[in-house]
Amino acid sequence: MLKLENLQVTFEKGTVGEKKALRGLNLHMKEGDFVTIVGSNGAGKSTLFNAIGGRCRLDEGAIYLDGVNLTGLPEHTRARDIGVLKQDPLKGTAPTLTIEENLALAYGRKSKGGIFATNRRDLEYYRELLSSLDLGLEDRMKTPVGKLSGGQRQAVTLLMCTISSPKLLLLDEHTAALDPHNARKIIGITEKIVKEKNITTLMITHDLDMALSVGNRTIMMDEGRVILDISGEERDNMTIEALLESYRVKSSKRLIDDRMLLS
């Protein structure tokens, strides 16, 4: 479904500040896979997402989504099939527009080909989606998104990213800016939507417990490579302590303390 073959990205190439952000990274995912990604700062996690989404150019390698080579396609073309949710609840929505208008904007981008989709059938669909969040937002469809709490706003953004059933969903620490209660709520909503729509998903997280309990597969990155890839029984039996030990053994860096993998 998603095939990443020999991805290589270098920043400031040819200068004293040259940095290889991705070093021949390979990753294959089946349809419906939900992969969590862990790794210390500088491991290449965000660069990986930017490469998939078309926000940075590859030096070498190829990206295939559902059999289509995306490598040379612009970001806006890839966005039709790829949903992206970042950690900042203030991003991803138009604060002065209502919940209804934000959902219509996202829905119309792919399904309608226009700006707003506001017929009765669409409004009923938006209400149904909002009701499934169990946040009471179905009764606040005329409320500007800027007046919502961080958790509510992130939930709306999640709906916007998945309303047209993208083939791939990229979650870039999308609960990091939320308090623990709202983070758990958003993760629960995420799992529900992804399962119901069978969306292939990649999620970056620094929460190691979440990395091992959400989805069906976990990969660990270091220096632009995948150094650990676990699923099934191996993942089910993996503890946080064992995951940290794997990082100590496999990483190119010396793990000074556990916070390196959590930062």
Protein Blocks (a to p, Z undefined) as FASTA:
>chain_A
ZZcehiacdehehiakbccfbghiacdddehiacddeddehilmmmmmmmmnopaccfbd
cddeehiafklpcfklmmmmoccddfblkgoiafkbcfklmmmmmmmmmmnopabdcbfk
lmmmmmmmmmmnonopmmmmmpcfklpcfklmmmmmmmmmmmnopabdcdehkllmpcfk
lmmmmmmmmmmmmmmnopacddddfbfklmmmgcjbdcddeehiafbdcehjllmmpcfk
lmmmmmmmmpmbdcfblklmmZZ
